[in-house]
Amino acid sequence: MKERNPRVLVVDDDKYLLEVFKISLEVLDFEIDAISDSGKALSLVSEQDYDLVFLDLKMQPVDGMQILKEIKKLKPQTTVVIISGNSGLDDALKAVDLGAYHILQKPVQIKELQFFAKKAWEYHAIKSELRELKEAAFSNKKGSYITQNSTLLNSIDTALKMAESNINIFILGESGTGKKLVAELIHQKSPRANKPFVVVNCNVPENLLEQELFGLKSDSQGSEPIIGKLEEASGGTLVLDEIAELSHSIQSKLLSVLQSKDSKDDIRFISTTNINIEETLKERLFREDLFYRLNEVTIKISPLRERPEDIELLFSHFISQFQKGREMRLSADAFHLLKLYRWPGNVLEFKNVIHQASLLTKSDVIEPIHLPDEIQFRNRKDDKDLITLEEVELIHIKKVLNRTTDYKVAAKILGIDAATLWRKRKKYKI
């Protein structure tokens, strides 16, 4: 939110109090409109955009409650503070239920008013900034990727800059982080946007993948040829999803295609993987010559656990999908649990959790009880010593790896072969 002076409207039939407000807030560089005519206040609210409105409830000809309702209807982003005497406290509390930010009780002291006004402005500024971030996230400026995390925004910016070129791109990130979404964004923003966008899942049996990628010629019995994804993607973008799963045989054939430099097969390659590709290179599970042809630029996608500031944005986005026309919110405790959780399944897991919770709650508030057990009880003190067998295995493998310098030696100590150790390291991302 850009730095500027707050715009404030004060509505009270006590003219002395209006002077107190003007003197107190103008010192803070607040821009003040102060009026005693409640009828004119409705016109001002509809015509002007105010950040803060200080509002007395007991007024004629229009009472403050009616003005509050009108503000919430016409300018819901405005922060309203109720000015109340002790006799009107019950009405003031009702006003808070209707959306007022807080209650300022009479008599009003200048220092108290100034402190209170600064706090109200800070609150308003934070809410406005969050709203602007949400609007930016939904404006499609970053495609359909919803984030306000600076590291991830930098990655998306890199993707957008690279989109205009023909450079081949590697996208690294855990499962569920949206790697294919970034690949699609690159394609949409590239000169190839009107050409084919083809995704191939590399984690399938070798014989099926080979046929899917390279196609199949008609045989002597006259069977119909099968067009491969490489031919289908000609002129466009081919996404090799989870490329580290490719067998050596398919890697060699793919390298031959890249080396042929046949103009009719002009394809931009975008590769994704959720494992540490550098280790697969060290262990010669992936060809270096193929890797360097496909990896001209690397883009890393941050996991959700490193982006707690995205929790509220993603919640708003998914709730708008699942509960169209119904406003829902997270309780403070539920929000706290969601921020603490590690999200092994990242945004995909988050989406499923929010969908389930939105169906379980009978109100408009999602509470901890509506969340899965692993989120509710993950941080309970009495569960801190209870871990799964997988966690025990992970801890033990890490301990052995830390005490050895060779994977073959580590595998021997663990009583497994090197290939099994590699699979477990891939599984646990160690």
N, C-alpha and C positions, 0 to 999 in steps of 0.2 A: 504494500500500500504506500502510495507516495506521501511524503511529508507535507502537511498542510495544517492550517488552523481549523479547529473544529467549529462547525456551525451549530448554534444552540438556540432553541426556542424555550422561553420561560412563560408559562401561562398561570397567572394567579390574580385574584381580584384584590389582593393586598398590595397597593402601590409602593408602600415602604419596602416590602419584601422584594419587589421587583428591582428597586434601586440597590438593595444589598447584593442581589445577584449580579447586576451590571457591574458594580464596582469590583466585586470579588473576582469575577471571571474575565473581565477585560484585562486585568493585570496578568492573567495567564495567556493572553493573546487569543482568547476564545472570541468568536464573532457572535454577538448576542442580539436576538430580537426578543424583547420583553413586552408582553401585552396583558392588559387586565380584562379585555373583552373576549369572553370565551366563544362568542359567536364568530368573531373574526379569526379565532385560532383555527377553526375548521378550514377556512379558506386558505390560510397560510400553509397549513399542513399539506393541502392538496396541490398548491402551487410551487412550494419550495421543497428542497431536499435538506432536511436537518439530520445531523448526526445524533444529537441528544435533544430530548424534550423533557423539561422539568414541568410537572403537571399537578396542579391542585385539583382535588376531586370535587370539593364543595363550591360550585360556582353556578351562576345564572347568566344568561338564559339557557346555556348548554352545560351540563355537568361534565366533570372530568372523565367519568367512566365512558360516556358516549364518545368523547374525543379520543380516548385510548383505543376504543374499538375501531374507530375510523382510521386511526394511524396504523393499526395492525392490519387493516384491510387494504389501505392505499399504499402505505410505505412500511411494510413489515420489517425492513432492514433497520429502521430507526430504533434507537435505544431510548426507552421511556423510563424516567425516574418519577415516582409519586412523591409529592410534597404533602405531608399529612400531620394533622394535630392528633393528640391522644384520643380525642372523641371520634375521630374518623379512621381509627386503626383497622377495624374490621373490614371496612370498604377497601382500604389500602391493600390488605392481604388478599382480598378477592381480585384486585387489580393485578397483583403479582401472578396470581393463577391465570389471568388472561394474557400474560406475556410481558408485564412490566419488569424491568431489570431489578429494581430495589426500591426501598422506601427511605425518604429523607424526612426526619421528624422535625416539626417546629418546637421551640424557636430555633432558628438557624444561625449558627455562629460562623463568622467569615472564614476562619482557618479550617473549621470542620467542612464547610461548603467547598472550599478550594481543594482539600484533600479528597473529598467524595467525588467532585467533578473530574479530577485527574484519574481516579480509579475507574469511573464510568467511561471516560474516553479511552483508557487503555483496553477495557473490556470490548468496547465498540470497535476499536481499531483491529484487535485480534480477530473478532468475528468477521469483520469486513475482509481482512486478509485471507482468511480461510475460504470465504465465499468466492473471492476473486480466483483463488487457486482452484476451487472446484469448477468455476466457469471455464478457466483455462484448460483444465483437464478434460472437460466435456466438449470443448470447442473444436476438437479434432486437429489442433495445431501440431500435436505430436502423434497424429493418427489416433488409434483407439487405445493407446497406452496411457494408463492413468497413474500418474506419480507426481510427487513434489519433492522427491529425494534428489539432492543435487548431483550425487554420483551417477544415478541412473539417468537423470536428465542429460548429463554430459554424454553418456553412452548413446542416448537417443539422438542427440545433436550430431554426434559422429556418424551415426547411421544415415541421417538425413543428408549430411555433407557428402558421404560416399555414394549415396543413391544416384547422383547425377553422372557418375563415372561407370565404366564397365568392369571395375575392379572386383575380384572374387573375395568373398567375405566369410570369415569364421565367426560364429556366434557361440560364446561359452556361457553356460548357466545351468543351474540345477533344474531338475524336472519340475514343471509347473510354474516356471518364472516367466513364460511367454516368449520363448525364443522364436517360435514360428510367427508370432504376432509381429515381432520386429522384422523378420524376413519379409513378411507381407507388406509392412510399412515401406521398406526399402524399395520393393518392387513398385508399389503404388506411386512413389515419388520419383521414380526413374523414367528415362525416355522409353523404357520397355513396358510402361504401364498398360498399354493396349495389347500387349503380346501375352502369350501363355504364362501362367504362374503355376508351376507343377511341383508338388511335394511328394517325395519318396521316403517311406519309412524303411530305414536300413536294417532295422532289427527284426528281420524275417529270415526264414531258411534260405540258404545260399542259392539253391536252384530256382526258387520263386523270384528272388530278388534279381538274379541275373536275367531272367526272362522279362521282368518288369522294366528293368533299366535299358536293356539292349534290344528287346523285342525278339521275334522269332520268325524266320523266313518260312515260306510255304514248303512243305515237303513233297516227295515224289508222288504222294497219293492225292495231291491237290488241296491240302488243307489251307484254310485262310491264314495269311501271315498275321502276326501280332505286332502292332506298332509299339516300340519301346518308349519310355518316358524321355529318353535323351532326344529322340526324334520329335516327340510331342512338344517338348519345350523349346524347339528351335526358334531363335529370335527373341526368346523370353528369358525367364528365370527358372532355374531348377534348384529346389531346396533338397539337400541330402540330410534328412533328419536323423540324428544320432549316428553320424558317419563313422564313429570309432568302432561300430559293430561290423563294418565291411570285412569280408574275408580277404586274404592275400590275393586270391585269384581274381576277385572282382576289382580290387585295388589296381592290379596290373592292367586289366582291360580298360578301366576308367582312365588310367594314366595314358594309355595309348590313344584314347579319344582326345585327351587334352593336348597331346603332342602332335596330333595330326594337323591341327590348325586349319581345318576345313571350314571355309567361310559359310557354307550352307548350314553348318551346325553351330552357328554363333549362339552361344548360351552363356548367361551369367550364372555362376555357381555360388550358392550360399549354403554353407555347411553348419550344422549345429551339433553340439555334443554336451552331455552333462557330466563327463568324466574329465580327469586331468590328462589332456591330450599329450602333454610333454612326457609323461611317464610311459604312455603307450609307445612313444617314439623311442625312448631309452630302451625299452624292452623289445624293440623291433616288432611290435604288434601292428604298427602302422608305418607305411612307407614314407620316408622323409621327402623323397622327390615329389610324391603326390601331395603331401601336406603343404609344401612350400608353393606349389602351383595353386592350391585351393585357398591357402591362407595368406592373402596379400594384405589384409587388414583384419585385426581381431577386435571384436566388440564383446565386452563382458556385461552380463545382466546380473545385477545384485539380487540376492535372495530376499524374501520378505522380512526375515528376522533382522536384517540390517536396515530396514526401511519402516520403523514403527510409525513415522509421521504419515505413512500412506494408509494406515488402518482405517481412519475415519473417511478418507476419500473413497477407498474401495468399498467400505460399508455402504455409503450413500449411493454409489454406482450400482451395486448389486441389489440393494433394496428397491431401487427404482425399477429394476428388471423384474424382480420377483413379486413385488407388491405394488402394482401400478395404481396410482391415485391414493395410496395409503401412506401416510407419514409414520415412520418408525424411528426409534432412537435406541442407543445403547445406554444401559445404566452405567454409572461410574465404575462399579465393580466389574461388570462384564467387559467394559472397555479396557480396564487395567489388566484383566486376564488375557485378552486378545493381544495386547502389546507385549506381555511377558512370554507368551507361547513361542516356541521355536519354529513352527510351521515347516516341517520337513517336506510337505507337499506344496509349499509356497502358495501363490495366488489361487491356483486350482483348488487346493484344500480349503483355503479361506472362503472361496465362493460356495463350496458345498456346505461348510459350517454355517454360513449366514443364511443360506437357503433353508436348511433344516431348522435353525432357530426361529426364522420368520414364520414358519409353519407351526411351531410348537407354542409360541406365545399367544395368549388370548387377549393381550392388551397391545398397546403401541410401543411397549418397552421390552427390550431383550435383556433378560437377567442372566446371571451365571448358571442358574438351573436349566436354562434352555441350551446351554453349550455342551458339547461332548465331554465325557468323564475325563479324557486325557488332558483337556484344557482346564476343567474345573479343579482337578486335584493335582495337577502337575507340580504346583509349588507348595503343597501342604507339607508342613514340617514333619508330620508323623509318617509321611511317605518317602522322606528323603533317602532312606536306606534301602527302599524296595525298588529294584531295577529288574528289567527283563533279561532273559537269557541272551538275547542279541546284544544288549548293552554290556553284559558280562564278557561275551566273546570279543566285542569291540575293544574293551578296556585291556583284555589280555593280549590281543594282537598288537595293540599300540605299545604295550609294555615290552613285548618281545622285539618289535621293530626298533624301539629306542635303544635296546641293549645290543643290537647286532648291526653290522655294516653291510651285510649281504643278504639279499632276499632268499637265496637258496638255503643259507644257514638258518634264517628265520623260519622258513617252511619246514625244515628238518626238525627244529625244536618244537614246532607246533604239531608235528606229526601229519603234515599234509604235503602235497606236491606243490611245485612253484605255480602251476596254472591255477590251482584252487586258491592259493594265497592271493594271486592277482585278482581273481573274481571277488574275493572277500574285500580286498582293498578297494576295488571298484564299487562294490555294494555300499561300503561304509564311508567312501570318499576319503580314504587316508593314504 
